[in-house]
Amino acid sequence: MLAAGWLLFPALLYTSTPQPAQFSHQAHGEAAGLTCDTCHGFTAEGRFAGIPTTESCAGCHSGLLGETESEKHFFANFVEPGREVNWLIYSRQPDNVRFSHARHVQVGKMECAECHGPHGESESLKAFERNRISGYSRDIWGPRMLRVGLKPGQGMKMDDCMACHRDRQVEAGCLGCHR
């Protein structure tokens, strides 16, 4: 029973939803020479600006640049009508967590892949797996329930953050990350 539960529970716990549009981080990075902060930058106050708007994509994609079906779909359904994409966010943290991307990237000199994994090398976006109980993405927990042997970017739980802080000998304290 325990083994069956260990195998079945994760399968029943998550729902899988495809992203509303496909996107190749690899094509935008290698072919176009963009970096993470080109599209996922910071506001003037140093806060993370989040997912780019369709308007910012249209700056380069005022017309079709390629021949892929995903670009044609994106252009016809979002750029031409000026409609925002309702992206499903893989890394949304609980409301009581305060996280400064600027502090980690600019002051801590961390690479995006250290927390987000090799997302910048992806050819397409994977499906969003939502936990039926908490509503959060499976990416917060990581790919395995046991969480043993996770690689950098394969989990964003508090233990992952604490381990990174411990490895870098950076003390944050509870109120450094929580409201």
Secondary structure as UniProt FT lines:
FT   HELIX           2..13
FT   STRAND          14..17
FT   HELIX           25..26
FT   HELIX           27..31
FT   HELIX           36..39
FT   TURN            44..45
FT   HELIX           54..58
FT   TURN            59..60
FT   HELIX           69..74
FT   HELIX           75..79
FT   TURN            80..82
FT   TURN            90..91
FT   TURN            95..96
FT   HELIX           101..102
FT   HELIX           103..107
FT   HELIX           113..116
FT   HELIX           119..121
FT   STRAND          128..131
FT   TURN            132..134
FT   HELIX           138..141
FT   TURN            148..149
FT   TURN            152..153
FT   HELIX           158..168
FT   HELIX           174..177
//
